[in-house]
């Protein structure tokens, strides 16, 4: 399960980097059938601690992080835009427990 979420998060981060965009395009289409229930995205942070702090400071992303009964969360390595040397796209995806 976590491996699938990690793959999904990695795919979305790579897609955002490729498109040079920060968005949730395709999240429910691609993630919903694979069990994903919440997604947080970030751009430009060099370290995961900075990403998490951004999400904690965002009311919407913090709400996602506090959803009860999340059973797994995937935080893949960030993806760089292929034509740029700065900025990274991050995608964190969580799955709700079956209980």
C-alpha positions as CSV (number, residue, x, y, z in Angstrom):
1,X,0.0,0.0,0.0
2,X,2.7,2.5,1.0
3,X,4.7,1.6,-2.1
4,X,1.7,2.4,-4.3
5,X,1.3,5.7,-2.6
6,X,5.0,6.5,-2.9
7,X,4.8,5.8,-6.6
8,X,1.7,7.9,-7.0
9,X,3.3,10.8,-5.1
10,X,6.5,10.5,-7.1
11,X,4.5,10.4,-10.4
12,X,2.6,13.6,-9.5
13,X,5.8,15.4,-8.4
14,X,7.5,14.5,-11.6
15,X,4.4,15.6,-13.6
16,X,4.3,19.0,-11.9
17,X,8.0,19.5,-12.5
18,X,7.6,18.5,-16.2
19,X,4.7,21.0,-16.6
20,X,6.3,23.6,-14.4
21,X,3.1,23.8,-12.3
22,X,2.0,23.5,-8.7
23,X,-1.4,22.0,-8.6
24,X,-3.6,19.0,-7.8
25,X,-4.5,18.2,-11.5
26,X,-5.4,14.5,-11.8
27,X,-5.2,13.8,-8.1
28,X,-8.7,12.2,-7.7
29,X,-8.6,10.7,-11.2
30,X,-5.2,9.0,-10.6
31,X,-5.1,8.8,-6.9
32,X,-8.7,8.0,-5.8
33,X,-8.8,4.6,-7.5
34,X,-5.4,3.8,-5.9
35,X,-6.7,4.6,-2.4
36,X,-5.4,8.2,-2.0
37,X,-7.6,10.5,0.1
38,X,-5.5,13.7,0.6
39,X,-2.6,15.4,-1.2
40,X,-0.3,18.3,-0.2
41,X,2.0,19.8,-2.7
42,X,4.9,22.3,-2.4
43,X,7.5,23.9,-4.7
44,X,10.9,25.3,-4.2
45,X,11.8,23.9,-0.8
46,X,15.3,22.4,-0.5
47,X,14.5,20.1,2.5
48,X,11.6,18.1,3.6
49,X,11.5,20.0,7.0
50,X,10.8,23.2,5.1
51,X,8.0,21.5,3.2
52,X,6.3,20.2,6.3
53,X,6.6,23.6,8.0
54,X,4.9,25.2,5.0
55,X,2.1,22.6,5.2
56,X,1.7,23.1,9.0
57,X,1.4,26.9,8.3
58,X,-1.3,26.4,5.7
59,X,-4.8,25.9,7.1
60,X,-5.9,23.6,4.2
61,X,-2.8,21.5,4.2
62,X,-2.7,21.3,7.9
63,X,-6.3,20.1,7.8
64,X,-5.2,17.3,5.4
65,X,-2.4,16.3,7.7
66,X,-4.9,16.0,10.6
67,X,-7.5,13.8,8.9
68,X,-8.4,11.0,11.3
69,X,-7.6,7.4,10.4
70,X,-5.0,8.0,7.8
71,X,-3.1,4.7,7.6
72,X,-0.2,5.6,5.4
73,X,1.5,8.7,4.0
74,X,4.1,8.8,1.2
75,X,6.7,11.5,0.9
76,X,8.9,10.7,-2.2
77,X,12.0,12.5,-3.1
78,X,11.3,15.8,-4.8
79,X,11.5,16.2,-8.5
80,X,13.3,19.0,-10.3
81,X,12.0,20.8,-13.4
82,X,14.0,19.3,-16.2
83,X,14.9,22.7,-17.7
84,X,15.8,24.4,-14.4
85,X,18.4,23.9,-11.8
86,X,16.5,25.5,-9.0
87,X,13.2,24.5,-7.3
88,X,11.8,21.1,-6.5
89,X,8.2,19.8,-6.7
90,X,7.0,17.9,-3.6
91,X,3.8,15.8,-3.3
92,X,2.7,14.1,-0.1
93,X,-0.2,11.7,-0.4
94,X,-2.2,9.9,2.3
95,X,-4.5,7.0,2.4
96,X,-7.5,6.5,4.7
97,X,-7.6,3.4,6.9
98,X,-10.2,0.8,6.0
99,X,-11.4,0.7,9.6
